[in-house]
Amino acid sequence: MSARDTILAAVRAARLSTGDRTDVALPDFQLESRTHETSGNQIARFAAAARETAVDVVECTRAELSSWVKHRFPDVRRVVSTTRDVPGTVADQGAPASFADVELFVCESEFGVAENGAAWLTASRLGRRAALFLARDVLVVLSPGGIVGG
C-alpha cells in the first residue's frame, strides 16, 4: 500500500457518521413566490449541504453569539477569535506554532454558497491561517444575507 493509500484510508476511517451529529433545526421560513430563489430557501439549502459534510449549522443573532459559545464550549480556555463578537484569549505571538494548542478558532466568512455548504474565508478576515488548521474546533460566523445560491 502506498503512502497516499494509507493516508486516504486513515481519513476515511476517521470520518464522522451521520449518527454522530446532532441535528439543529432551523426555523420555518416564509418563502416568497418569485421566480428566483428566496433567501430563506438559500439558508435551508446551505444548512442541508453543510450538514452533509458533518458541519453543525446553528442560527443565532450576533448578540447571542458569545453566550452560545460559552454554553456550547464551556471548558474551552484557549480561544483565537478574529471577530468582535467572541473574545479571544490567545494573543498572536507571530509564530504559527503558538496556535498548536488552540481549542477554538472563531472567524467570519465573507459569504456562503447554498449549493455546496461552503464558506468563503478570506485572508483579511482570518488573521493567521495557522489557527484555522491547528484549532481543535472551528466556528465560522456567517450572516444569512451573505449566502449566495451557487
PyMOL commands that set and color helices and strands:
alter all, ss='L'
color gray80, all
select helices_A, chain A and resi 3-14+18-20+39-51+62-72+96-99+123-126+129-134+144-146
alter helices_A, ss='H'
color red, helices_A
select strands_A, chain A and resi 79-81+104-108+111-113+118-120+137-141+147-148
alter strands_A, ss='S'
color yellow, strands_A
deselect
rebuild
show_as cartoon
